[in-house]
Amino acid sequence: MTAAAATLLGSPITFSVTTTIGATLVGEIPVPANYGQHDQFIRGGLAFLSSWDTGLQIYDVGGGTLGGSPSDPRFVSRIVTSGGEVHNAWWYWAPTGEKRYVFVGQEGPGSLGSSSSGDIHVVDITTIGSPTEVAHYHMAGAGTHNFWVDEINQVLYAAFYNGGIVALDVSGVLTGDLATREIARIRPGGTGTYTWGVMLYGGSLYAIDVLSGFWQLKLVGSAFQVLGGGNNVPDRYGSDMWVAGGYGYTGTLGSRVGNIGNVVKTWRLNATGAPVLADSIVTPDVSYISDVEVSPDGRMLMFSTQFGQAAGIYFYSLVGNPGHPAFISRYLVTANGQNGIHTATFAQLGGRLYVFAAKYPNSNGGTDPKAPSMIVLDVTAIAP
């Protein structure tokens, strides 16, 4: 065990480095217990931490701005967007070469499966040490969750829970109310819609809906077309998803018809037809699959889990048979009252593969006894 230093809003923090079953903890950024840490977006050596009412925090983790690294993150700046409740972020690299905007999702009050609130906020980081909010998008009666950006065509696709899915034109200069930038919207499950996330792959837009399952869509002109899927996960509620290598991977959460959300489903994809269920990965002693992602090289599946004696991050090999992933390793986060990992994402930095992950945040917005933070794992050694 060794000691190292990280930074919390400019102040030095000391943490311990430990190893658990192949994944090595190399860094940690504590987050104020103001709900805590949610998503993290890593690109170009910068980490964008969505830290709820603490705001969007930017760290150099290998981009050269301040000489930071995964084991020595260096604080760059932060901004609290209008309304706070910073849930997720996407640093937009436009086809023009501009890297000016960060799209920030706000997750306001709601009721899982029925209601939601929260806007998309646009932050200008032209001067990265002094980010500025410049635009926003609001959908009446619904709030945004995860989104995906088609950077080549300059379209942002956002899941809006009970509002379904919206496509926004994000080309050019973004300012003020982006309502006039709306291209199309759809509620894929009709009255049974509560869309968690979207991802563009192979010309299709895939969506996971808490209530109505896994969908395959396409934006054609100013309207969405449904290519297939939907109403295909009757046994559990849907959570996060990822698509890669001709397969989709979707998580589950909560309890539905007597089943807990401890399953990741794998799907064979077809360019013109509905996804076909290929396998189900059951993880005992957890009840919530909260984030799903495939490594940049397509060889490893990762998913984060919450609640239960085996909560943490799980790693599976996709080599040889991506429809039937093979278990590699896990990293448990259950000590001292921790309830696992809420979100996790891969990042390649300095020739090594890392995972940036959020310890489960406090759900009631008050004093958090679980010490929320973003942890950094080196998983190079377990990559297949």
Solvent accessible surface area in square Angstrom, and as a share of the most:
residue,aa,sasa,rsa
1,M,178,0.80
2,T,91,0.53
3,A,78,0.60
4,A,32,0.25
5,A,54,0.42
6,A,3,0.02
7,T,22,0.13
8,L,35,0.17
9,L,61,0.31
10,G,51,0.49
11,S,58,0.37
12,P,115,0.72
13,I,44,0.23
14,T,105,0.61
15,F,17,0.07
16,S,52,0.34
17,V,30,0.17
18,T,50,0.29
19,T,89,0.52
20,T,43,0.25
21,I,103,0.52
22,G,31,0.30
23,A,0,0.00
24,T,40,0.23
25,L,15,0.08
26,V,25,0.14
27,G,0,0.00
28,E,25,0.11
29,I,0,0.00
30,P,36,0.23
31,V,7,0.04
32,P,44,0.28
33,A,40,0.31
34,N,60,0.31
35,Y,34,0.13
36,G,0,0.00
37,Q,0,0.00
38,H,7,0.03
39,D,26,0.13
40,Q,12,0.06
41,F,39,0.16
42,I,25,0.13
43,R,59,0.22
44,G,47,0.45
45,G,5,0.04
46,L,9,0.04
47,A,0,0.00
48,F,0,0.00
49,L,0,0.00
50,S,0,0.00
51,S,0,0.00
52,W,35,0.12
53,D,57,0.30
54,T,8,0.05
55,G,0,0.00
56,L,0,0.00
57,Q,0,0.00
58,I,0,0.00
59,Y,0,0.00
60,D,0,0.00
61,V,0,0.00
62,G,43,0.41
63,G,38,0.36
64,G,61,0.59
65,T,66,0.38
66,L,88,0.44
67,G,53,0.51
68,G,9,0.08
69,S,36,0.23
70,P,14,0.09
71,S,51,0.33
72,D,44,0.23
73,P,0,0.00
74,R,94,0.34
75,F,49,0.20
76,V,23,0.13
77,S,7,0.04
78,R,102,0.37
79,I,26,0.13
80,V,76,0.44
81,T,2,0.01
82,S,72,0.46
83,G,58,0.55
84,G,4,0.04
85,E,35,0.16
86,V,0,0.00
87,H,2,0.01
88,N,9,0.04
89,A,9,0.07
90,W,28,0.10
91,W,21,0.08
92,Y,7,0.03
93,W,67,0.24
94,A,15,0.12
95,P,75,0.47
96,T,108,0.63
97,G,51,0.49
98,E,88,0.39
99,K,95,0.40
100,R,75,0.27
101,Y,5,0.02
102,V,0,0.00
103,F,1,0.00
104,V,0,0.00
105,G,0,0.00
106,Q,22,0.10
107,E,35,0.16
108,G,13,0.13
109,P,106,0.67
110,G,56,0.54
111,S,58,0.37
112,L,106,0.53
113,G,20,0.19
114,S,73,0.47
115,S,48,0.31
116,S,12,0.08
117,S,41,0.26
118,G,9,0.09
119,D,27,0.14
120,I,1,0.01
121,H,6,0.03
122,V,0,0.00
123,V,0,0.00
124,D,17,0.09
125,I,9,0.05
126,T,106,0.62
127,T,87,0.51
128,I,45,0.23
129,G,51,0.49
130,S,69,0.44
131,P,17,0.11
132,T,74,0.43
133,E,54,0.24
134,V,45,0.26
135,A,3,0.02
136,H,65,0.29
137,Y,2,0.01
138,H,102,0.46
139,M,4,0.02
140,A,87,0.67
141,G,65,0.62
142,A,6,0.04
143,G,0,0.00
144,T,1,0.00
145,H,7,0.03
146,N,28,0.14
147,F,12,0.05
148,W,53,0.19
149,V,5,0.03
150,D,17,0.09
151,E,31,0.14
152,I,144,0.73
153,N,101,0.52
154,Q,41,0.18
155,V,15,0.09
156,L,1,0.00
157,Y,10,0.04
158,A,0,0.00
159,A,0,0.00
160,F,0,0.00
161,Y,13,0.05
162,N,26,0.14
163,G,9,0.08
164,G,0,0.00
165,I,0,0.00
166,V,0,0.00
167,A,0,0.00
168,L,1,0.00
169,D,45,0.23
170,V,1,0.01
171,S,35,0.23
172,G,55,0.53
173,V,95,0.55
174,L,3,0.01
175,T,94,0.55
176,G,34,0.33
177,D,86,0.44
178,L,5,0.03
179,A,54,0.42
180,T,131,0.76
181,R,56,0.21
182,E,54,0.24
183,I,48,0.24
184,A,10,0.08
185,R,120,0.44
186,I,34,0.17
187,R,105,0.38
188,P,14,0.09
189,G,21,0.21
190,G,36,0.34
191,T,136,0.79
192,G,27,0.26
193,T,2,0.01
194,Y,5,0.02
195,T,0,0.00
196,W,15,0.05
197,G,2,0.02
198,V,9,0.05
199,M,15,0.07
200,L,46,0.23
201,Y,72,0.27
202,G,74,0.71
203,G,45,0.43
204,S,4,0.02
205,L,1,0.01
206,Y,6,0.02
207,A,0,0.00
208,I,1,0.00
209,D,0,0.00
210,V,2,0.01
211,L,48,0.24
212,S,6,0.04
213,G,2,0.02
214,F,0,0.00
215,W,18,0.06
216,Q,0,0.00
217,L,0,0.00
218,K,78,0.33
219,L,39,0.20
220,V,67,0.39
221,G,65,0.63
222,S,86,0.56
223,A,54,0.42
224,F,23,0.09
225,Q,89,0.39
226,V,72,0.41
227,L,49,0.24
228,G,14,0.13
229,G,24,0.23
230,G,12,0.11
231,N,122,0.62
232,N,39,0.20
233,V,7,0.04
234,P,98,0.62
235,D,35,0.18
236,R,35,0.13
237,Y,62,0.23
238,G,1,0.01
239,S,0,0.00
240,D,11,0.06
241,M,8,0.04
242,W,55,0.19
243,V,1,0.01
244,A,20,0.16
245,G,64,0.62
246,G,27,0.26
247,Y,41,0.16
248,G,0,0.00
249,Y,1,0.00
250,T,1,0.01
251,G,1,0.01
252,T,1,0.00
253,L,3,0.01
254,G,30,0.29
255,S,74,0.47
256,R,58,0.21
257,V,117,0.68
258,G,74,0.72
259,N,50,0.25
260,I,77,0.39
261,G,0,0.00
262,N,13,0.06
263,V,2,0.01
264,V,0,0.00
265,K,12,0.05
266,T,0,0.00
267,W,5,0.02
268,R,112,0.41
269,L,31,0.15
270,N,79,0.41
271,A,77,0.60
272,T,112,0.65
273,G,23,0.22
274,A,47,0.36
275,P,9,0.06
276,V,75,0.43
277,L,83,0.41
278,A,20,0.16
279,D,47,0.24
280,S,46,0.30
281,I,13,0.07
282,V,87,0.50
283,T,4,0.02
284,P,94,0.59
285,D,88,0.45
286,V,3,0.02
287,S,34,0.22
288,Y,42,0.16
289,I,0,0.00
290,S,4,0.03
291,D,24,0.12
292,V,2,0.01
293,E,19,0.09
294,V,5,0.03
295,S,5,0.03
296,P,84,0.53
297,D,81,0.42
298,G,34,0.33
299,R,100,0.36
300,M,1,0.00
301,L,0,0.00
302,M,2,0.01
303,F,1,0.00
304,S,0,0.00
305,T,0,0.00
306,Q,1,0.00
307,F,68,0.29
308,G,43,0.41
309,Q,155,0.69
310,A,8,0.06
311,A,0,0.00
312,G,0,0.00
313,I,0,0.00
314,Y,10,0.04
315,F,0,0.00
316,Y,23,0.09
317,S,18,0.11
318,L,11,0.05
319,V,74,0.43
320,G,80,0.77
321,N,76,0.39
322,P,39,0.25
323,G,2,0.02
324,H,87,0.39
325,P,16,0.10
326,A,58,0.45
327,F,112,0.47
328,I,53,0.27
329,S,3,0.02
330,R,82,0.30
331,Y,15,0.06
332,L,52,0.26
333,V,13,0.07
334,T,51,0.29
335,A,70,0.54
336,N,144,0.74
337,G,51,0.49
338,Q,19,0.08
339,N,42,0.22
340,G,0,0.00
341,I,0,0.00
342,H,20,0.09
343,T,8,0.05
344,A,3,0.02
345,T,22,0.13
346,F,13,0.05
347,A,8,0.07
348,Q,112,0.50
349,L,22,0.11
350,G,85,0.82
351,G,81,0.78
352,R,108,0.39
353,L,17,0.08
354,Y,20,0.08
355,V,0,0.00
356,F,0,0.00
357,A,0,0.00
358,A,0,0.00
359,K,35,0.15
360,Y,27,0.10
361,P,0,0.00
362,N,7,0.04
363,S,87,0.56
364,N,121,0.62
365,G,44,0.42
366,G,33,0.32
367,T,127,0.74
368,D,12,0.06
369,P,108,0.68
370,K,40,0.17
371,A,67,0.52
372,P,6,0.04
373,S,2,0.01
374,M,0,0.00
375,I,3,0.01
376,V,0,0.00
377,L,0,0.00
378,D,18,0.09
379,V,0,0.00
380,T,45,0.26
381,A,90,0.70
382,I,23,0.12
383,A,39,0.30
384,P,52,0.33
